[in-house]
Amino acid sequence: MNITIQPEAIVSLRGFEMPERLGFGTVMAPVMFRARYQDGRWSDGELIPYGPLSLDPAAKVLHYAQSCFEGLKAYRYGDGVGLFRPERNAARMAHSARRLCMPPVPESLFMDAARTVASHCATLIPGNSGESLYLRPFLMGTQPDLSVTASKAYEFYVIASPSEAYHAGNMRLWVEREDSRAAVGGTGDAKVGGNYAASLLSIAGLKERGYDQSLWLNPGNRHTVDELSGMNFFAVMDGALHTPALNGSILEGVTRDSMLALAREQGLEVHEREIDIDDLLALVASGTCSEAFACGTAAIVSPISELGDGDQRYRLQQAPGPVAELLRRSLLDIQEGRAEDRFGWMQKVPVASY
Ligand SMILES: *Cc1c(COP(=O)(O)O)cnc(C)c1O
């Protein structure tokens, strides 16, 4: 795979000035990666200036939602840049693409794209703990044609955002018993924008009722816990760590998998199982469930302080609790190079010179 670095991209990088305040996902790096798919094959990739896309109004993505995305982080790492488990994101994006009848981005193309963006944006990575360059790869069907068939043309991009730590703070969750975010047999285990769109209405009215996020139940049985809209769910019961087992409607988080590995390493008892919502609420009420948290790439770990169900509120005793704190610190220590990379999670990328 050849990658072209457009001279205009270098001009954009040289002229870029970091704003004082970053926030999360609002400041965009001045370059992006693009590859195109046409006639059954992928083009070479190119690094180009960041800017608006040109899309035909009949492009399939705009009507039939053929698109999926990923999210991963690049950290300052030794004298270079460290990508955290990017091969997991490559594999997951291939899975999401297949579910929507799109050609999977080959792992080598995905990795080249992430490396090219990370190495050219190395100087844009902020250096305080918790800060990083957030990479957002996405794939979409661009064929201009309103017939309901899979697109024949696709574009794959990676954009990047230098970001502060995403602080969700302590979260109050609303147990969503009416709506579902994804159907059984649908796209729950694929990272697609449509799942997010389906979750927004539930979340929209929450703030005024004193909640931050919806806790989604399994759309088939409507009785066991699945996850949040963009984060996986964990609870600590009698010192053991519990998380819903993967069931087809839960997105398999890279952070989730990393939490499980770190917890096992710490000697914690770990259970991946069905968690009945009424059992969970009773265990929170009795204090057996002392701690709960959500996890994902952006926020890493967000403690949950309260679960609301109808007019009942169930308060967690510890938010943040010791297990969430321990796992968050252990993960960041690896990502920021303070601890040995004993699981082989970090992929080092040299800094590009230009
Ligand atoms: C992206 C995502 C997560 C978290 O996955 P990570 O790989 O840990 O960032 C969890 N749930 C949903 C629905 C997601 O889209």
The ligand as a Tripos MOL2 file, in Angstrom:
@<TRIPOS>MOLECULE
LIG
   15    15     1     0     0
SMALL
NO_CHARGES

@<TRIPOS>ATOM
      1 C1        -17.5920    2.5790   21.0740 C.3       1 LIG1
      2 C2        -18.6230    2.0090   21.9910 C.ar      1 LIG1
      3 C3        -18.2950    1.4940   23.2570 C.ar      1 LIG1
      4 C4        -16.9020    1.5550   23.8400 C.3       1 LIG1
      5 O1        -15.9610    0.8830   23.0850 O.3       1 LIG1
      6 P1        -14.4010    1.1860   23.2940 P.3       1 LIG1
      7 O2        -13.7350    0.3510   22.2770 O.co2     1 LIG1
      8 O3        -14.0760    0.8130   24.6740 O.co2     1 LIG1
      9 O4        -14.2300    2.6610   23.0600 O.co2     1 LIG1
     10 C5        -19.3090    0.9250   24.0070 C.ar      1 LIG1
     11 N1        -20.5750    0.8730   23.5640 N.ar      1 LIG1
     12 C6        -20.9350    1.3830   22.3600 C.ar      1 LIG1
     13 C7        -22.3480    1.2990   21.9340 C.3       1 LIG1
     14 C8        -19.9700    1.9770   21.5380 C.ar      1 LIG1
     15 O5        -20.3400    2.4790   20.3550 O.3       1 LIG1
@<TRIPOS>BOND
     1     1     2 1
     2     2     3 ar
     3     2    14 ar
     4     3     4 1
     5     3    10 ar
     6     4     5 1
     7     5     6 1
     8     6     7 2
     9     6     8 1
    10     6     9 1
    11    10    11 ar
    12    11    12 ar
    13    12    13 1
    14    12    14 ar
    15    14    15 1
@<TRIPOS>SUBSTRUCTURE
     1 LIG1         1 GROUP 0 **** ****
